[in-house]
Amino acid sequence: MNINIFFTSIIGGLFVIFFLFEPLNIKKQDFGEIPVFELEKFKLIELNEKGLTTVMDGVKGVRYTDRYIVYNINYTDNTKKYLANMTADEGLYEGDIIDLTGNIKYSREDGISFSTQEAVYNRKTNIVTSPGKYIAYLGKNKVTGSTIEYSNVLDTITSKQVTVNYKLKERK
């Protein structure tokens, strides 16, 4: 075989490859944020040197690098004088802030409770705020309003557009 024919066939083959074959087109896909792990029917218990501080359970939990998303959240805080419990359809737990949405019920062991549709609980300050309508019960007394801010430490409630049904004690 002549060397010229050999190199001509090699060059011809390379031209065929160059013009007829397209390079592989790899599309870049964005998967968004990927969770670190997911849990189903779980209970998270937090302890410190004094004992049990918080208990959180839910039907489903998704842990990202900076937050938890919990469905059917049941959160109990035992860090202050009174035990406080919150339940909601969904909770976003990020740092010291718990953002709750859907059928929220807050109750404290001394009889204070309220329900609303959205609320934010700050673990550091122990303050629950809700920008929407709520119904609260203080013992047998009923309070309704357009917004609420409740401090578990100071034991104060701040609210707007309030309607109160107060039960007076009967004299004996």
Secondary structure per residue as TSV (DSSP state, phi and psi in degrees):
chain	resnum	aa	ss	phi	psi
A	1	M	-	360.0	137.0
A	2	N	-	-75.7	140.6
A	3	I	H	-65.5	-31.3
A	4	N	H	-66.1	-40.2
A	5	I	H	-67.3	-39.0
A	6	F	H	-61.2	-51.2
A	7	F	H	-67.6	-34.0
A	8	T	H	-64.4	-41.5
A	9	S	H	-67.9	-36.6
A	10	I	H	-64.6	-48.1
A	11	I	H	-64.1	-40.4
A	12	G	H	-62.2	-41.8
A	13	G	H	-63.6	-40.6
A	14	L	H	-66.0	-38.2
A	15	F	H	-64.6	-39.0
A	16	V	H	-62.6	-45.3
A	17	I	H	-63.1	-43.2
A	18	F	H	-63.8	-41.0
A	19	F	H	-91.8	-27.4
A	20	L	H	-96.6	-31.7
A	21	F	-	-96.1	133.8
A	22	E	-	-95.3	144.4
A	23	P	-	-68.6	155.2
A	24	L	-	-65.9	123.1
A	25	N	-	-96.3	105.1
A	26	I	-	-96.1	118.8
A	27	K	-	-85.5	136.3
A	28	K	-	-82.1	128.3
A	29	Q	-	-110.3	138.5
A	30	D	-	-106.6	112.1
A	31	F	-	-88.5	1.8
A	32	G	-	73.4	-150.0
A	33	E	-	-90.1	130.8
A	34	I	-	-101.9	128.8
A	35	P	-	-67.9	151.4
A	36	V	S	-72.1	-45.2
A	37	F	E	-160.0	163.4
A	38	E	E	-126.4	143.4
A	39	L	E	-125.3	151.7
A	40	E	E	-129.1	137.5
A	41	K	E	47.3	73.7
A	42	F	E	-124.3	165.4
A	43	K	E	-138.3	125.0
A	44	L	E	-108.9	122.5
A	45	I	E	-116.5	129.9
A	46	E	E	-113.5	128.5
A	47	L	E	-121.4	152.7
A	48	N	E	-133.6	-168.7
A	49	E	T	-65.3	-21.9
A	50	K	T	-87.4	-17.0
A	51	G	E	132.2	-150.2
A	52	L	E	-69.7	124.7
A	53	T	E	-107.1	-48.6
A	54	T	E	-140.6	151.6
A	55	V	E	-132.6	128.8
A	56	M	E	-132.5	127.7
A	57	D	E	-133.4	163.7
A	58	G	E	-165.9	171.1
A	59	V	E	-77.7	-38.9
A	60	K	E	-146.1	138.9
A	61	G	E	-133.7	137.7
A	62	V	E	-122.1	123.6
A	63	R	E	-104.8	122.0
A	64	Y	-	-103.5	178.5
A	65	T	S	-63.6	-28.5
A	66	D	S	-120.3	1.2
A	67	R	-	-163.7	165.1
A	68	Y	E	-115.1	143.2
A	69	I	E	-117.2	122.3
A	70	V	E	-122.0	133.1
A	71	Y	E	-103.1	138.0
A	72	N	E	54.3	57.6
A	73	I	E	-75.1	140.4
A	74	N	E	-131.6	106.0
A	75	Y	E	-116.9	126.9
A	76	T	E	-120.7	129.3
A	77	D	E	-113.5	121.6
A	78	N	-	-116.6	28.4
A	79	T	S	-90.0	-15.1
A	80	K	S	-116.1	-170.0
A	81	K	S	-58.2	-45.2
A	82	Y	S	-109.3	143.4
A	83	L	-	-72.3	127.8
A	84	A	E	-118.5	138.8
A	85	N	E	-128.6	138.8
A	86	M	E	-132.1	138.1
A	87	T	E	-127.0	148.7
A	88	A	E	-160.6	164.5
A	89	D	E	-67.8	-36.6
A	90	E	E	-148.3	144.2
A	91	G	E	-138.3	138.7
A	92	L	E	-111.4	113.1
A	93	Y	E	-107.7	105.4
A	94	E	E	-131.6	110.5
A	95	G	T	65.4	-122.0
A	96	D	T	-101.0	9.1
A	97	I	E	-110.6	132.0
A	98	I	E	-118.9	115.8
A	99	D	E	-100.8	115.1
A	100	L	E	-108.1	143.2
A	101	T	E	-140.3	142.1
A	102	G	E	82.6	114.1
A	103	N	E	49.0	56.2
A	104	I	E	-83.9	133.5
A	105	K	E	-129.2	121.5
A	106	Y	E	-112.0	132.0
A	107	S	E	-143.4	148.3
A	108	R	E	-124.2	151.5
A	109	E	T	-65.1	-14.1
A	110	D	T	-90.6	6.1
A	111	G	S	105.8	-3.9
A	112	I	E	-82.2	131.1
A	113	S	E	-151.5	154.4
A	114	F	E	-152.9	159.9
A	115	S	E	-132.3	145.9
A	116	T	E	-159.3	-174.4
A	117	Q	E	-106.0	-22.5
A	118	E	E	-149.0	141.6
A	119	A	E	-156.6	158.4
A	120	V	E	-126.9	129.2
A	121	Y	E	-115.0	124.5
A	122	N	E	-100.4	115.7
A	123	R	T	-68.7	-33.0
A	124	K	T	-67.9	-48.6
A	125	T	T	-90.2	-12.5
A	126	N	T	57.3	42.9
A	127	I	E	-115.0	131.8
A	128	V	E	-107.7	128.3
A	129	T	E	-124.5	145.0
A	130	S	E	-137.4	122.9
A	131	P	S	-81.5	-4.2
A	132	G	S	-110.7	-177.7
A	133	K	-	-63.6	149.9
A	134	Y	E	-146.8	164.3
A	135	I	E	-130.3	124.5
A	136	A	E	-119.9	149.6
A	137	Y	E	-124.5	124.6
A	138	L	E	-115.2	87.6
A	139	G	T	71.1	-120.6
A	140	K	T	-94.4	0.2
A	141	N	E	-91.1	141.3
A	142	K	E	-114.8	134.4
A	143	V	E	-128.8	133.4
A	144	T	E	-125.1	152.1
A	145	G	E	-168.2	179.3
A	146	S	S	-92.1	-29.4
A	147	T	E	-144.0	157.4
A	148	I	E	-143.6	143.0
A	149	E	E	-133.8	118.0
A	150	Y	E	-120.0	126.1
A	151	S	E	-101.9	117.7
A	152	N	T	-73.3	-24.6
A	153	V	T	-82.0	-51.4
A	154	L	T	-81.1	-12.9
A	155	D	T	58.8	45.9
A	156	T	E	-124.1	149.2
A	157	I	E	-122.5	128.4
A	158	T	E	-115.4	132.2
A	159	S	E	-148.8	164.9
A	160	K	E	-124.5	152.4
A	161	Q	S	48.0	63.5
A	162	V	-	-94.5	138.4
A	163	T	E	-123.6	126.0
A	164	V	E	-121.1	131.9
A	165	N	E	-108.4	106.0
A	166	Y	-	-108.4	125.7
A	167	K	-	-90.0	119.5
A	168	L	-	-83.7	146.0
A	169	K	-	-78.3	141.0
A	170	E	-	-82.8	144.9
A	171	R	-	-77.6	148.8
A	172	K	-	-101.8	360.0
